[in-house]
Amino acid sequence: MSDQILWFATRGAGVVSLILLTMVTCLGLLTVVRWQSPSWPRFLTAGLHRNLALLSLAFLGTHIATAILDPFTSLGIVAAAIPFASSYRPFWVGLGVIAVDLVLALIVTSLIRERIGGRAWRAIHWASYAAWPLALVHGLGSGSDAFAPWLLAIQAICLALVATALLWRLSVGGSNRSRLPDVVAAGARRVPAPFAGRED
C-alpha cells in the first residue's frame, strides 16, 4: 500500500507541477511584453508569476522526493540529479531532470540577479522556458498512465494555453520597453497643470 501511495504522490505532484509551470510560462510571456490593464496591473502579473514559480518548485521537490523513495522506479539520488543516469526509462526521466535543472537555474539566478547583471539573468531566463516542453514530454514518456484520457486532456489544455500565449506574444512583437517614453508623455498630457486657470 505504501508503494501505491508513493506512486500516486509522485504522479500527482508531477501533474500539479506541470499545471503550475504552464501558468508560470504563460504569465512569463505576458510579463515580457509588460501586459497590464486597469483592473490587473503589471506588478500583480509579475508577483503572481514569481509566487507560482516558487510554488511549482515545492511540488517539483515532492515529485522528485517521492520518485526517489518509490522502489518501483529505483531512481536514486544520482539519477534524479544527473540527466539520463536512470535505469528506469532513462531518456524520459532524463528530460525531466534537465527541466528541473533549468527551473533551479532560474530560481538561483533570480535570487542573485543584482550580482550577475540583467543581461546574464535574461539569457538564463529565456533558456529556462525550455523547461516547459521538456516537462510536458517527460510526463508523456515516463509514467505508466501517460496516455490515460484524463492526463492527455490536462496536457492538451496546458499545450493550448502556452501556444495561445506564445502566439499572442509573437503577434505583439518586442517588449514595449522601447515605447515607455511615449506612454509617459501621453500620460503627462492628460494630467492638467495643478494651477491652470487659477486667478489670484
Secondary structure, DSSP 8 states (H G I E B T S, - for coil): -HHHHHHHHHHHHHHHHHHHHHHHHHHHHHHHTT--BTTB-HHHHHHHHHHHHHHHHHHHHHHHHHHHH-TTTT-HHHHHHSTT--SSSHHHHHHHHHHHHHHHHHHHHHHTHHHH-HHHHHHHHHHHTTHHHHHHHHHHHH-TTTT-HHHHHHHHHHHHHHHHHHHHHHHH-S-GGGGHHHHHHHHHHHS--TTTT---
